[in-house]
Amino acid sequence: MSVLVANCPRCASKQITFDVESVNIFRKDHGWQNWYEAFSICRKCRRSTIFVLSERRDSDYQKVHLTGLLSMKNALNNYTEVQAFIGLKDTATIAPPQFLPASVEAVFIEGATCLAVGCFNAAGTMFRLCVDMATKGMLPPEETPGLNSKIRRDLGLRLPWLFEKGLLQDSLRDLSTCIKDDGNDGAHAGTLTADDANELLDFTALLLERIYTEPERLKQATQRRSDRRSSQT
């Protein structure tokens, strides 16, 4: 039986031993790092927890890949790090748009998690932050007539400027008001409802798709077309 030492989220025991009964690989990063969901039983309270584990760079992960994590004779902490455990936050089913920068994707996932567990004000604040981060990168870095430091800093002023300059599609203009109004309510007044948070989600996802997903898909389709034509010559 493989074992793992971790804090128990069920009985609050610190650094207690768990019996790991099964693992599931659900992700691979960097071409080598497996991520696992590990079904584990606390030796103190005898209740189960599913831990999220990632392989350690300083471990013999090649041996782990060859023989399997559950075949390791010593504690799995020698090969993996405990990143989290599966809980209510993992009921979030809203996947972020494709091809987002890692920082924007992380904030979107946090917003989706907050929405899934009913934290509507926190969700609204996170979705507004997504839009803030994404649109800052659309501003010209050089000094531009009509673009002052306040517009660069304030999302509520930046969005109208981007629409006026044609840098954002005008079809999004009406939806964009929810970011300024509802986003500010979430941050300051704490009055967002589920409908408000879902409106913020809809606009944020659509905007991120326009900024990141659609251009990358077009780029990849163009590359595939070029590759096909090259192979025919």
C-alpha positions as CSV (number, residue, x, y, z in Angstrom):
1,M,0.0,0.0,0.0
2,S,1.4,3.4,-1.0
3,V,1.3,6.2,1.6
4,L,1.2,10.0,1.5
5,V,1.8,12.4,4.3
6,A,-0.4,15.5,4.2
7,N,-2.8,17.6,6.3
8,C,-6.2,16.0,6.5
9,P,-9.0,18.3,5.3
10,R,-11.6,16.1,7.0
11,C,-10.3,15.9,10.6
12,A,-7.7,18.7,10.5
13,S,-4.9,16.5,11.5
14,K,-1.5,17.9,10.5
15,Q,1.0,15.8,8.6
16,I,-0.9,12.6,9.0
17,T,-0.3,9.5,7.0
18,F,-2.8,8.5,4.3
19,D,-3.1,5.1,2.6
20,V,-3.3,5.8,-1.2
21,E,-5.6,3.3,-2.8
22,S,-5.6,4.5,-6.4
23,V,-4.3,7.3,-8.6
24,N,-5.5,8.8,-11.9
25,I,-3.3,10.8,-14.2
26,F,-5.3,13.7,-15.5
27,R,-2.7,16.1,-16.9
28,K,0.9,16.4,-18.2
29,D,3.0,19.5,-18.1
30,H,6.4,20.3,-19.8
31,G,6.3,16.9,-21.6
32,W,7.2,15.0,-18.4
33,Q,5.4,16.1,-15.3
34,N,2.3,14.0,-14.5
35,W,-0.5,15.3,-12.4
36,Y,-2.5,12.8,-10.3
37,E,-5.7,12.6,-8.4
38,A,-5.0,10.3,-5.5
39,F,-7.8,8.6,-3.6
40,S,-6.5,8.5,0.0
41,I,-7.7,7.3,3.4
42,C,-6.6,9.2,6.5
43,R,-5.2,6.8,9.2
44,K,-6.7,8.9,12.0
45,C,-10.3,9.6,11.0
46,R,-10.5,6.8,8.3
47,R,-12.3,9.2,5.9
48,S,-11.3,9.7,2.3
49,T,-9.8,12.6,0.4
50,I,-8.8,13.0,-3.2
51,F,-5.5,14.9,-3.4
52,V,-4.1,16.6,-6.4
53,L,-0.4,15.7,-6.8
54,S,2.2,16.9,-9.2
55,E,5.5,15.2,-9.8
56,R,8.6,16.8,-8.4
57,R,11.4,17.9,-10.7
58,D,14.0,16.7,-8.2
59,S,12.6,13.2,-8.0
60,D,13.2,10.1,-10.1
61,Y,10.1,10.8,-12.1
62,Q,11.4,8.6,-15.0
63,K,11.3,5.6,-12.7
64,V,7.8,6.6,-11.6
65,H,6.7,6.7,-15.3
66,L,8.2,3.3,-15.9
67,T,6.8,1.4,-12.9
68,G,3.8,3.5,-11.8
69,L,3.3,5.8,-8.8
70,L,1.6,3.2,-6.7
71,S,4.6,0.9,-7.1
72,M,6.9,3.2,-5.2
73,K,8.0,1.6,-1.9
74,N,8.5,4.8,0.1
75,A,6.1,7.8,0.7
76,L,4.8,9.4,-2.4
77,N,6.0,12.8,-1.0
78,N,9.4,11.7,-2.3
79,Y,8.1,11.9,-5.9
80,T,5.2,14.3,-5.8
81,E,4.0,17.5,-4.1
82,V,0.5,18.0,-2.8
83,Q,-1.1,20.9,-4.7
84,A,-4.7,20.8,-3.5
85,F,-7.6,18.4,-2.7
86,I,-10.8,18.0,-4.6
87,G,-13.6,19.9,-2.9
88,L,-16.6,22.1,-3.6
89,K,-14.5,24.5,-5.6
90,D,-14.0,21.8,-8.2
91,T,-17.7,21.9,-9.1
92,A,-16.8,24.7,-11.5
93,T,-17.6,23.5,-15.0
94,I,-16.8,26.6,-17.0
95,A,-13.7,26.1,-19.0
96,P,-11.7,29.2,-19.9
97,P,-11.4,30.2,-23.6
98,Q,-8.5,28.7,-25.4
99,F,-5.0,30.3,-25.8
100,L,-5.2,32.7,-22.9
101,P,-2.0,33.9,-21.3
102,A,-1.4,31.9,-18.1
103,S,-2.0,34.9,-15.8
104,V,-5.4,35.7,-17.4
105,E,-6.4,32.1,-17.5
106,A,-5.7,31.7,-13.7
107,V,-7.9,34.7,-12.9
108,F,-10.7,33.5,-15.1
109,I,-10.6,30.0,-13.4
110,E,-10.7,31.7,-10.0
111,G,-13.8,33.7,-11.2
112,A,-15.5,30.6,-12.5
113,T,-14.8,28.8,-9.2
114,C,-16.2,31.7,-7.2
115,L,-19.3,31.6,-9.4
116,A,-19.8,27.9,-9.0
117,V,-19.8,28.1,-5.2
118,G,-22.1,31.1,-5.1
119,C,-19.6,33.8,-4.3
120,F,-21.0,36.2,-6.9
121,N,-19.3,39.4,-5.7
122,A,-15.9,37.7,-5.8
123,A,-16.7,36.2,-9.2
124,G,-17.6,39.6,-10.6
125,T,-14.4,41.1,-9.3
126,M,-12.3,38.4,-10.9
127,F,-14.0,38.7,-14.3
128,R,-13.5,42.4,-14.2
129,L,-9.9,41.8,-13.5
130,C,-9.6,39.5,-16.5
131,V,-10.9,42.2,-18.8
132,D,-8.6,44.8,-17.1
133,M,-5.6,42.6,-17.7
134,A,-6.5,41.7,-21.3
135,T,-7.3,45.3,-22.4
136,K,-4.2,46.9,-21.0
137,G,-2.2,44.9,-23.5
138,M,-4.3,46.5,-26.3
139,L,-3.1,50.0,-25.6
140,P,-0.3,51.4,-27.7
141,P,2.9,51.7,-25.6
142,E,3.9,55.0,-27.1
143,E,2.4,58.4,-26.3
144,T,-0.9,58.7,-28.2
145,P,-3.1,61.8,-28.6
146,G,-6.2,61.4,-26.3
147,L,-4.7,58.5,-24.4
148,N,-3.7,59.8,-20.9
149,S,-2.5,58.1,-17.8
150,K,-6.1,58.0,-16.3
151,I,-7.4,56.1,-19.3
152,R,-4.5,53.7,-19.1
153,R,-5.3,53.1,-15.5
154,D,-9.1,53.1,-15.3
155,L,-11.0,50.2,-17.1
156,G,-14.2,52.2,-17.1
157,L,-12.4,54.9,-19.3
158,R,-10.3,52.5,-21.2
159,L,-13.1,50.4,-22.7
160,P,-14.8,53.4,-24.4
161,W,-11.5,54.6,-25.8
162,L,-10.8,51.1,-27.3
163,F,-14.3,51.1,-28.9
164,E,-13.8,54.6,-30.3
165,K,-10.5,53.7,-31.8
166,G,-11.9,50.5,-33.4
167,L,-9.6,48.3,-31.3
168,L,-12.6,46.5,-29.9
169,Q,-15.6,45.4,-32.0
170,D,-18.6,47.7,-31.6
171,S,-20.9,44.8,-31.3
172,L,-19.5,44.3,-27.7
173,R,-20.2,47.9,-26.6
174,D,-23.6,47.3,-25.0
175,L,-22.4,44.2,-23.2
176,S,-19.4,46.0,-21.9
177,T,-21.4,48.2,-19.5
178,C,-21.8,45.3,-17.1
179,I,-18.0,45.2,-16.5
180,K,-17.9,48.8,-15.3
181,D,-21.2,48.8,-13.4
182,D,-21.5,45.3,-12.0
183,G,-17.8,44.8,-11.6
184,N,-17.6,47.9,-9.4
185,D,-20.6,46.7,-7.4
186,G,-18.8,43.4,-6.7
187,A,-15.7,45.2,-5.6
188,H,-17.2,47.9,-3.5
189,A,-20.9,47.4,-2.7
190,G,-21.1,43.7,-2.5
191,T,-24.5,43.6,-4.2
192,L,-24.0,41.3,-7.2
193,T,-26.7,38.6,-7.9
194,A,-26.2,35.3,-9.7
195,D,-27.6,37.0,-12.9
196,D,-25.1,39.9,-12.6
197,A,-22.2,37.5,-12.2
198,N,-23.3,35.4,-15.2
199,E,-23.6,38.5,-17.3
200,L,-20.1,39.4,-16.4
201,L,-19.0,35.9,-17.2
202,D,-20.7,36.0,-20.7
203,F,-19.0,39.3,-21.6
204,T,-15.6,38.3,-20.2
205,A,-15.6,35.0,-22.1
206,L,-16.7,36.6,-25.3
207,L,-14.1,39.4,-25.1
208,L,-11.3,37.0,-24.3
209,E,-12.3,34.8,-27.3
210,R,-12.1,37.9,-29.6
211,I,-8.7,39.0,-28.2
212,Y,-6.9,35.7,-27.8
213,T,-8.9,32.6,-29.1
214,E,-10.0,33.7,-32.6
215,P,-6.7,35.2,-33.7
216,E,-4.8,32.1,-32.6
217,R,-7.3,29.8,-34.3
218,L,-6.9,31.9,-37.5
219,K,-3.1,31.8,-37.2
220,Q,-3.2,28.0,-36.8
221,A,-5.6,27.5,-39.7
222,T,-3.4,29.7,-41.9
223,Q,-0.3,27.6,-40.9
224,R,-2.1,24.4,-41.7
225,R,-3.1,25.7,-45.1
226,S,0.5,26.8,-45.8
227,D,1.8,23.4,-44.7
228,R,-0.7,21.5,-47.0
229,R,0.3,23.6,-50.0
230,S,4.0,23.1,-49.2
231,S,3.5,19.3,-49.1
232,Q,1.9,19.4,-52.5
233,T,4.8,21.1,-54.3
